[in-house]
Amino acid sequence: MTIDTTPQVLDAVVLGAGVSGLYQLYQLREAGFKVRAFEAGGDVGGTWYWNRYPGARFDSEASIYQLFFSEDLYKGWSWSERFPGQPEVERWLQYVTDKLDLRKDISFNSRIESAVWDDDRQRWTIKTSDGQVLDAQYFISCGGMLSAPLTNVFEGMDDFKGQIEYTSLYPAEGVDVKGKRVGVIGVGATGIQVIQTIAPDCKELKVFARTPQYTLPMKNPKWGQADVDAYHSRFDEYKSRLPHTFSGFEYDWDPEKNWDSMSKEERDKHLQEVYDHGSLKMWLASTPDIFFKEDVSAYVSNFVADKMKARLQNDPHLLDVLVPSPDLYGFGTHRVPLERGYLETFLRPNVEAISVRKDRNPIKRFVENGIELQDGRVVELDTVILAIGFDAGSGCLSRVDVRGKGGRSLSEEWGRDIRTTIGLGKHGFPNLLMTAVPLAPSAALCNMTTCLAQQTEWITRLVKQMKEKGETVVEPSEEAENKWVEHHDSLVNATLFPKSDSWYMGSNVEGKQRRMLSYVGGVGTYRAKCEEEANANYPSFVRA
């Protein structure tokens, strides 16, 4: 069989068919561009296609994890609960795709492997894993901030005779854990969801915990028609409010709840109220001082830790392995997971929590019958599930061979210094426009649909204006990029985020530059800066 390698000539190539890729594809197509999206998976969904592990679900409320450009699209779908699980989220994205008739413009099972800028022709040549060659004016990355899974990080994995699965690449048919000795490595948001879900089915469940997590209990009521009608009726309110809050969620900091002016009783009452909300409100709308003031951080951290300790029945071993302290890191400076019975899972007789902190007894290697720890103990297992995270923010595009002006490599540049201009472009890489990359809220601190919609709309506005003016090339200036990085870093350095190691800081990837991946100035502020840039005719970008 001969593969036709004649380049397809396109106005734009979109990488990915998740939330941002689908919406970007729709907007550009509606604007009259010849555009096609390329998706490595077998269907749409992005994160919600790949992450099929047991217990995967929203921790954004379904009523706001939405696209608000169309009231009909919003009201045409009804969620069954406040925080739906992965199968329902995937069906919603399929609904969006089919409602907007997007499938005809998506190539599935087609991973973009290289994108090379031609300095003479001033266009991109893009090649895919299935042999397609594309000649495009714009290369738009919508690959997702958590779409580059970490793999093969432990010695001896090929020696293990049992089954190994990654949560980020979980088989669609599932994994049979009934009656088996199962190990889960990782107690971040994903590991927590897996652990609380599979524990009742396992003969033994061994949880390898490196960094303990502050967790919040999720309240997840089922929704009937009255609930659906209620959130549908708030379409206009959500559309106008969400883009301007700190996190892109419905809730926000209450200006009347000034920490310094509250008594201890008032503080505790306020914290209890946001805790009882059963959502991320405790993290994203209690007090902004948790990100700036060490005494406030310690107070709120201890408040959450005390809740966790009570649920663990003050078991000394479990508290040591599973409950962080302010000395380790502050509440909210790492990703805060929502959970349903996670802590109580460790009170089951078939579940063991094993500390594998680097300064204690880390995992040494996999062996034929299980996992060997540094002290020589071998934990015998039949199945291992790895919830070990991602090369966040920069990982997706770093795994594509992206070559800009003069053949410069994006992965090499980001390997030295992770820089972007407003989280939308990169100096030296003309006509490369990006979502969910470093130095924007969409890299971590945001209700993703809010931020991804904003970024794709900004990109669409830019390329439409360029088309109208007969311009074909756009590139951030070096000066503008330097200013954005300086602005970003100055905000971060005023917070407590740099005081701890987390994937937010890139610390989970060996050799990765230590820089806060997400813009911390807030979703509303970031949006205002992007609007200011557009309204001033894009002074940070050189166009021709």
C-alpha positions as CSV (number, residue, x, y, z in Angstrom):
1,M,0.0,0.0,0.0
2,T,1.4,3.4,-1.0
3,I,0.8,6.3,1.3
4,D,0.1,9.6,-0.4
5,T,2.6,12.1,1.1
6,T,1.4,15.0,-1.1
7,P,1.0,17.8,1.5
8,Q,-2.6,18.8,2.4
9,V,-2.7,22.6,2.2
10,L,-4.5,24.1,5.2
11,D,-4.9,27.5,6.8
12,A,-4.5,25.9,10.3
13,V,-3.7,22.6,11.9
14,V,-5.0,22.1,15.4
15,L,-3.3,19.6,17.7
16,G,-5.8,17.7,19.9
17,A,-9.5,17.1,20.1
18,G,-10.2,17.8,23.7
19,V,-12.1,20.8,25.0
20,S,-9.9,23.5,23.5
21,G,-9.2,21.6,20.3
22,L,-12.9,21.1,19.6
23,Y,-13.8,24.7,20.3
24,Q,-10.8,26.0,18.4
25,L,-11.7,23.9,15.4
26,Y,-15.3,25.1,15.5
27,Q,-14.4,28.8,15.7
28,L,-11.8,28.7,12.8
29,R,-14.1,26.7,10.6
30,E,-17.0,29.2,11.3
31,A,-14.6,32.0,10.4
32,G,-14.0,30.5,7.0
33,F,-10.5,29.0,7.6
34,K,-9.6,25.6,6.0
35,V,-8.7,23.8,9.2
36,R,-8.2,20.3,10.5
37,A,-7.6,18.8,13.9
38,F,-5.4,15.8,14.6
39,E,-6.0,13.6,17.6
40,A,-3.8,10.8,18.8
41,G,-6.7,9.0,20.4
42,G,-9.5,7.0,18.7
43,D,-12.2,9.6,19.5
44,V,-12.7,13.0,21.0
45,G,-12.2,13.9,24.6
46,G,-8.6,14.6,25.3
47,T,-8.1,14.1,29.0
48,W,-11.5,12.4,29.2
49,Y,-10.6,10.0,26.5
50,W,-7.3,8.8,27.9
51,N,-8.0,8.9,31.7
52,R,-10.4,6.0,32.0
53,Y,-9.1,4.8,35.3
54,P,-11.6,3.7,38.1
55,G,-13.1,6.6,39.8
56,A,-12.1,9.3,37.3
57,R,-14.5,12.3,37.6
58,F,-14.9,16.0,37.6
59,D,-13.8,18.2,40.5
60,S,-15.3,21.2,38.7
61,E,-19.0,21.4,39.0
62,A,-20.6,20.1,35.8
63,S,-22.8,23.2,35.6
64,I,-19.8,25.4,35.0
65,Y,-17.5,23.0,33.1
66,Q,-19.1,24.1,30.0
67,L,-18.8,26.1,26.8
68,F,-20.9,29.3,27.0
69,F,-20.8,30.5,23.4
70,S,-24.1,28.8,22.6
71,E,-27.1,28.7,24.9
72,D,-28.7,25.9,22.9
73,L,-25.6,23.8,23.2
74,Y,-25.5,24.4,27.0
75,K,-29.1,23.6,27.6
76,G,-29.2,20.7,25.2
77,W,-27.2,18.6,27.7
78,S,-28.3,17.5,31.2
79,W,-25.9,16.3,33.8
80,S,-26.8,13.5,36.2
81,E,-24.9,14.7,39.2
82,R,-22.8,17.6,40.5
83,F,-19.4,16.0,39.8
84,P,-20.0,13.4,37.0
85,G,-17.7,10.5,36.3
86,Q,-15.5,10.1,33.2
87,P,-17.9,8.1,31.1
88,E,-20.5,10.9,31.3
89,V,-17.9,13.6,30.6
90,E,-16.7,11.7,27.6
91,R,-20.3,11.4,26.3
92,W,-20.8,15.1,26.8
93,L,-17.7,15.9,24.6
94,Q,-19.1,13.5,22.0
95,Y,-22.4,15.4,22.2
96,V,-20.6,18.7,21.6
97,T,-18.7,17.2,18.7
98,D,-21.7,15.8,17.0
99,K,-23.9,18.8,17.7
100,L,-21.3,21.1,16.0
101,D,-20.6,18.5,13.2
102,L,-16.9,18.4,13.9
103,R,-15.9,14.8,13.2
104,K,-15.5,15.4,9.5
105,D,-12.7,17.8,10.2
106,I,-10.8,15.6,12.7
107,S,-8.2,12.9,12.0
108,F,-8.2,10.3,14.8
109,N,-5.4,7.9,15.7
110,S,-3.1,10.5,14.1
111,R,-0.4,11.9,16.4
112,I,1.5,15.0,15.3
113,E,5.1,14.0,15.4
114,S,6.9,17.0,13.9
115,A,6.2,20.6,12.9
116,V,8.9,22.5,11.0
117,W,8.8,26.2,10.1
118,D,10.0,27.1,6.7
119,D,11.8,30.4,6.8
120,D,11.5,30.9,3.1
121,R,7.9,29.9,2.6
122,Q,6.8,31.1,6.0
123,R,4.6,28.2,6.6
124,W,4.6,25.0,8.7
125,T,5.3,21.5,7.4
126,I,3.7,19.1,9.8
127,K,3.9,15.3,9.8
128,T,1.8,12.8,11.6
129,S,2.2,9.2,12.9
130,D,-0.1,7.9,10.2
131,G,2.0,9.4,7.3
132,Q,0.0,12.6,6.6
133,V,2.0,15.6,5.6
134,L,0.4,19.0,6.1
135,D,1.3,22.5,4.7
136,A,-0.2,25.0,7.1
137,Q,-0.1,28.7,7.8
138,Y,-0.8,28.3,11.5
139,F,0.0,25.5,13.9
140,I,-2.3,25.7,16.9
141,S,-1.5,23.6,20.0
142,C,-4.6,22.4,22.0
143,G,-2.8,19.4,23.5
144,G,-3.8,19.9,27.1
145,M,-1.8,20.8,30.2
146,L,-1.9,17.2,31.5
147,S,-1.4,15.2,28.3
148,A,2.2,14.0,28.5
149,P,2.2,11.1,31.0
150,L,5.4,10.2,32.9
151,T,6.3,6.6,32.2
152,N,9.1,4.1,32.9
153,V,10.4,6.1,35.9
154,F,11.3,3.1,38.1
155,E,14.2,0.6,37.6
156,G,13.3,-3.0,36.7
157,M,9.8,-2.5,35.4
158,D,10.4,-5.0,32.7
159,D,11.4,-7.6,35.3
160,F,7.9,-7.5,36.9
161,K,5.9,-10.6,35.9
162,G,2.5,-9.1,36.8
163,Q,0.4,-6.4,35.1
164,I,1.4,-2.7,35.1
165,E,-1.0,0.0,34.0
166,Y,-0.8,3.8,34.0
167,T,-3.9,5.8,35.0
168,S,-3.1,8.2,32.2
169,L,-3.1,5.4,29.6
170,Y,-5.7,3.2,31.2
171,P,-7.2,0.4,29.0
172,A,-10.8,1.0,27.9
173,E,-11.7,-2.6,28.9
174,G,-10.5,-1.9,32.4
175,V,-8.3,-3.9,34.7
176,D,-9.6,-6.9,36.8
177,V,-8.4,-6.4,40.4
178,K,-10.9,-8.7,42.1
179,G,-9.1,-11.0,44.5
180,K,-5.7,-9.7,43.5
181,R,-2.8,-8.1,45.4
182,V,-2.7,-4.6,43.9
183,G,-0.3,-1.8,44.4
184,V,-1.1,1.9,43.6
185,I,1.9,4.2,43.3
186,G,0.9,7.9,43.9
187,V,-1.5,9.7,46.1
188,G,-2.2,12.8,44.1
189,A,-5.7,13.6,42.8
190,T,-5.7,10.6,40.4
191,G,-4.3,8.1,42.8
192,I,-6.9,9.1,45.4
193,Q,-9.7,8.5,43.0
194,V,-8.3,5.0,42.1
195,I,-7.6,4.0,45.7
196,Q,-11.1,4.9,47.0
197,T,-12.7,3.1,44.1
198,I,-10.9,-0.2,43.8
199,A,-10.2,-1.0,47.5
200,P,-13.3,-3.1,48.1
201,D,-12.5,-5.4,45.2
202,C,-8.8,-6.1,46.0
203,K,-7.6,-9.0,48.1
204,E,-4.8,-6.6,49.2
205,L,-4.2,-3.0,48.3
206,K,-0.8,-1.5,49.0
207,V,-0.6,2.2,48.6
208,F,2.8,3.7,48.0
209,A,2.6,7.3,49.2
210,R,5.5,9.7,48.7
211,T,4.0,13.2,49.3
212,P,0.9,13.3,51.5
213,Q,-2.0,15.5,50.3
214,Y,-4.4,17.9,51.9
215,T,-7.7,16.5,50.8
216,L,-11.3,17.9,50.9
217,P,-14.5,15.7,51.0
218,M,-16.6,15.9,47.9
219,K,-20.3,16.4,48.1
220,N,-21.8,14.9,45.0
221,P,-25.6,14.8,45.0
222,K,-27.5,13.3,42.1
223,W,-29.4,15.7,40.0
224,G,-33.0,15.4,39.0
225,Q,-34.9,17.6,36.4
226,A,-35.5,20.4,38.9
227,D,-31.7,20.6,39.5
228,V,-31.0,20.6,35.8
229,D,-33.6,23.3,35.2
230,A,-32.0,25.4,38.0
231,Y,-28.5,25.4,36.5
232,H,-29.8,25.8,33.0
233,S,-31.6,29.0,34.1
234,R,-28.2,30.4,35.2
235,F,-26.7,30.4,31.8
236,D,-26.4,34.2,31.4
237,E,-25.1,34.5,35.0
238,Y,-22.4,31.9,34.5
239,K,-21.4,33.3,31.1
240,S,-20.9,36.8,32.5
241,R,-19.4,35.8,35.9
242,L,-17.0,32.9,35.3
243,P,-14.4,34.7,33.1
244,H,-13.8,37.3,35.8
245,T,-13.3,35.3,39.0
246,F,-9.9,34.3,40.4
247,S,-10.1,30.7,39.3
248,G,-12.8,30.6,36.6
249,F,-15.2,28.9,39.0
250,E,-18.5,30.3,40.2
251,Y,-17.1,31.1,43.7
252,D,-14.5,33.8,44.4
253,W,-12.8,35.6,47.3
254,D,-15.3,37.4,49.5
255,P,-14.0,41.0,50.0
256,E,-16.0,41.2,53.3
257,K,-14.0,38.2,54.7
258,N,-10.8,40.0,55.4
259,W,-8.6,37.6,57.4
260,D,-6.8,40.3,59.5
261,S,-10.1,41.9,60.6
262,M,-11.8,38.6,61.6
263,S,-11.7,37.1,65.1
264,K,-10.7,33.5,65.6
265,E,-14.3,32.5,65.9
266,E,-15.2,34.3,62.7
267,R,-12.3,32.7,60.9
268,D,-13.2,29.2,62.0
269,K,-16.9,29.8,61.1
270,H,-15.9,31.0,57.6
271,L,-13.5,28.1,57.1
272,Q,-16.2,25.6,58.2
273,E,-18.7,27.2,55.8
274,V,-16.4,26.8,52.7
275,Y,-15.3,23.4,53.9
276,D,-18.9,22.2,54.1
277,H,-19.5,23.3,50.5
278,G,-18.0,20.0,49.5
279,S,-16.1,21.5,46.6
280,L,-12.9,23.3,45.8
281,K,-14.3,26.5,47.4
282,M,-12.1,25.9,50.5
283,W,-9.1,26.2,48.3
284,L,-10.1,28.8,45.8
285,A,-12.5,31.1,47.8
286,S,-11.5,30.9,51.5
287,T,-8.9,33.6,51.7
288,P,-6.2,34.6,49.2
289,D,-3.8,35.0,52.1
290,I,-3.2,31.2,52.1
291,F,-1.0,31.9,49.0
292,F,0.9,34.8,50.5
293,K,1.1,34.7,54.4
294,E,2.8,31.9,56.2
295,D,0.8,32.3,59.4
296,V,-2.5,32.2,57.5
297,S,-1.3,29.3,55.4
298,A,-0.4,27.4,58.6
299,Y,-3.7,28.2,60.2
300,V,-5.8,26.9,57.3
301,S,-3.4,24.0,56.7
302,N,-3.9,22.9,60.3
303,F,-7.7,23.3,60.0
304,V,-7.8,20.9,57.1
305,A,-5.3,18.5,58.6
306,D,-7.3,18.3,61.8
307,K,-10.4,17.3,59.8
308,M,-8.3,14.6,58.1
309,K,-6.8,13.3,61.4
310,A,-10.3,12.9,62.9
311,R,-11.4,10.8,59.9
312,L,-8.3,8.6,60.2
313,Q,-9.2,8.0,63.9
314,N,-5.9,9.6,64.8
315,D,-4.0,6.4,63.8
316,P,-0.4,7.4,64.3
317,H,0.9,5.5,61.3
318,L,-1.8,6.8,58.9
319,L,-1.4,10.3,60.1
320,D,2.3,10.1,59.5
321,V,1.9,8.7,55.9
322,L,-1.2,10.5,54.7
323,V,-1.5,13.9,56.4
324,P,0.8,16.8,55.5
325,S,1.9,19.5,57.9
326,P,2.6,23.2,57.3
327,D,6.3,22.4,57.7
328,L,6.1,20.2,54.6
329,Y,4.0,22.6,52.5
330,G,1.0,24.8,52.9
331,F,-2.6,24.0,51.9
332,G,-3.3,25.1,48.4
333,T,0.3,25.4,47.2
334,H,-0.1,21.9,45.7
335,R,-3.1,20.7,43.7
336,V,-6.0,20.0,46.2
337,P,-7.9,16.8,45.5
338,L,-11.5,16.2,46.3
339,E,-12.3,12.7,47.5
340,R,-15.2,10.5,48.6
341,G,-14.2,8.1,51.4
342,Y,-10.5,8.1,50.5
343,L,-9.2,8.5,54.0
344,E,-11.7,5.9,55.4
345,T,-10.4,3.4,52.8
346,F,-7.2,3.1,54.9
347,L,-9.2,1.8,57.9
348,R,-10.1,-1.3,55.9
349,P,-8.1,-4.4,56.9
350,N,-7.0,-5.1,53.3
351,V,-5.4,-1.7,52.7
352,E,-1.9,-0.7,53.8
353,A,-0.3,2.7,53.5
354,I,3.4,2.5,52.8
355,S,5.5,5.7,53.0
356,V,8.0,6.0,50.2
357,R,9.2,9.5,50.8
358,K,12.7,10.1,49.4
359,D,14.1,10.8,52.9
360,R,12.6,7.6,54.3
361,N,12.2,4.4,52.4
362,P,11.7,5.1,48.7
363,I,10.9,2.6,46.0
364,K,14.2,1.0,44.9
365,R,13.0,-1.0,41.9
366,F,10.5,-3.4,40.5
367,V,11.4,-7.1,40.9
368,E,9.8,-10.2,39.4
369,N,7.2,-10.6,42.1
370,G,6.6,-7.0,43.2
371,I,8.3,-3.8,44.4
372,E,11.5,-3.6,46.4
373,L,11.9,-0.7,48.8
374,Q,15.2,0.9,49.8
375,D,15.3,-1.1,53.1
376,G,15.1,-4.4,51.3
377,R,11.4,-5.1,51.9
378,V,9.7,-6.7,48.9
379,V,6.0,-6.0,48.6
380,E,4.6,-8.9,46.6
381,L,2.0,-7.8,44.0
382,D,-0.1,-9.2,41.1
383,T,-0.9,-5.8,39.6
384,V,0.5,-2.3,39.8
385,I,-1.3,0.9,38.9
386,L,0.9,3.9,38.5
387,A,-0.7,7.3,39.2
388,I,2.6,9.2,38.9
389,G,1.5,12.2,37.0
390,F,2.6,14.2,33.9
391,D,5.1,16.4,32.4
392,A,2.7,19.3,32.9
393,G,2.2,22.4,30.8
394,S,5.3,22.1,28.5
395,G,5.3,18.3,28.1
396,C,2.8,18.0,25.2
397,L,4.7,20.2,22.8
398,S,8.1,19.2,24.1
399,R,7.3,15.7,22.8
400,V,6.6,17.0,19.3
401,D,9.7,17.9,17.2
402,V,8.8,21.6,16.8
403,R,11.3,23.6,14.9
404,G,11.0,27.3,14.6
405,K,13.1,30.0,12.9
406,G,16.5,28.8,11.8
407,G,15.6,25.3,12.9
408,R,15.6,26.1,16.6
409,S,14.0,23.4,18.8
410,L,11.2,24.2,21.1
411,S,11.9,21.2,23.4
412,E,15.5,22.2,23.7
413,E,14.6,25.8,24.5
414,W,12.0,24.8,27.1
415,G,14.5,22.3,28.4
416,R,16.7,25.3,29.3
417,D,14.2,28.0,30.1
418,I,10.4,27.6,30.0
419,R,9.1,30.9,28.5
420,T,6.0,32.0,26.6
421,T,4.4,35.3,25.7
422,I,1.1,35.6,27.7
423,G,0.9,31.8,27.5
424,L,-0.2,32.1,23.9
425,G,3.0,32.3,21.8
426,K,6.7,31.8,21.8
427,H,9.4,34.1,20.4
428,G,11.3,32.4,17.6
429,F,8.3,30.3,16.5
430,P,6.1,32.3,14.1
431,N,2.5,31.3,13.7
432,L,2.6,28.9,16.6
433,L,-0.3,29.7,18.8
434,M,-0.9,27.8,22.0
435,T,-3.4,27.0,24.8
436,A,-2.8,25.3,28.1
437,V,1.0,25.9,28.1
438,P,3.1,27.6,30.8
439,L,2.6,31.1,32.1
440,A,-1.1,31.2,31.7
441,P,-3.9,30.2,34.2
442,S,-4.8,27.2,32.0
443,A,-1.5,25.5,32.9
444,A,-3.0,24.7,36.3
445,L,-5.0,27.2,38.2
446,C,-8.4,27.4,36.4
447,N,-11.7,25.8,35.7
448,M,-10.4,24.5,32.4
449,T,-13.3,25.3,30.1
450,T,-13.3,28.9,31.3
451,C,-9.6,29.4,30.5
452,L,-9.4,27.3,27.3
453,A,-12.5,29.0,25.8
454,Q,-10.9,32.4,26.5
455,Q,-7.6,31.4,24.9
456,T,-9.1,29.9,21.8
457,E,-11.4,32.9,21.3
458,W,-8.3,35.2,21.6
459,I,-6.5,33.2,19.0
460,T,-9.5,33.3,16.7
461,R,-9.8,37.0,17.0
462,L,-6.1,37.5,16.1
463,V,-6.0,35.3,13.0
464,K,-9.3,36.7,11.8
465,Q,-7.9,40.2,12.0
466,M,-4.8,39.2,10.3
467,K,-6.8,37.6,7.4
468,E,-8.8,40.8,7.0
469,K,-5.5,42.8,6.8
470,G,-3.8,40.4,4.5
471,E,-1.1,39.5,7.1
472,T,0.3,36.0,7.1
473,V,2.9,35.9,9.9
474,V,2.8,36.7,13.6
475,E,5.5,36.2,16.2
476,P,6.0,37.5,19.8
477,S,8.8,39.9,20.1
478,E,11.7,39.0,22.4
479,E,11.2,42.1,24.4
480,A,7.5,41.4,25.1
481,E,8.3,37.8,26.1
482,N,11.0,39.0,28.5
483,K,8.4,41.4,30.0
484,W,5.8,38.7,30.4
485,V,8.2,36.3,32.0
486,E,9.4,39.0,34.4
487,H,5.8,39.9,35.3
488,H,4.9,36.2,35.8
489,D,7.9,35.5,38.0
490,S,7.4,38.6,40.1
491,L,3.8,37.5,40.9
492,V,4.9,34.0,41.7
493,N,7.8,35.1,43.9
494,A,5.4,37.0,46.1
495,T,3.6,33.8,46.9
496,L,4.3,30.6,48.9
497,F,4.3,28.4,45.8
498,P,8.1,28.4,45.3
499,K,8.6,27.2,48.9
500,S,7.6,23.7,48.1
501,D,8.2,21.1,45.4
502,S,5.2,20.1,43.2
503,W,4.3,19.5,39.6
504,Y,3.1,23.1,39.7
505,M,6.8,24.1,39.9
506,G,7.8,21.3,37.5
507,S,9.5,19.5,40.4
508,N,8.1,16.1,39.5
509,V,10.1,15.9,36.3
510,E,13.8,15.2,36.7
511,G,15.9,18.0,35.1
512,K,12.9,20.3,34.4
513,Q,13.4,23.9,35.1
514,R,11.9,25.0,38.4
515,R,9.4,27.7,37.4
516,M,5.7,28.0,38.4
517,L,3.8,26.7,35.3
518,S,0.6,28.6,35.9
519,Y,-0.1,32.3,35.9
520,V,-1.1,33.2,39.5
521,G,-2.5,36.6,39.0
522,G,-6.0,35.2,38.5
523,V,-8.2,34.3,35.6
524,G,-10.0,37.6,35.5
525,T,-6.8,39.6,35.6
526,Y,-5.2,37.4,32.9
527,R,-8.3,37.8,30.7
528,A,-8.1,41.6,31.1
529,K,-4.4,41.6,30.1
530,C,-5.3,39.6,27.0
531,E,-8.1,41.9,26.1
532,E,-5.8,44.9,26.6
533,E,-3.3,43.3,24.2
534,A,-5.9,42.7,21.6
535,N,-7.5,46.1,21.9
536,A,-4.1,47.8,21.5
537,N,-3.6,45.9,18.2
538,Y,-1.3,43.3,19.7
539,P,1.8,45.3,20.5
540,S,3.6,42.2,21.9
541,F,3.4,40.5,18.5
542,V,5.2,41.4,15.3
543,R,3.0,40.9,12.3
544,A,3.6,40.9,8.6
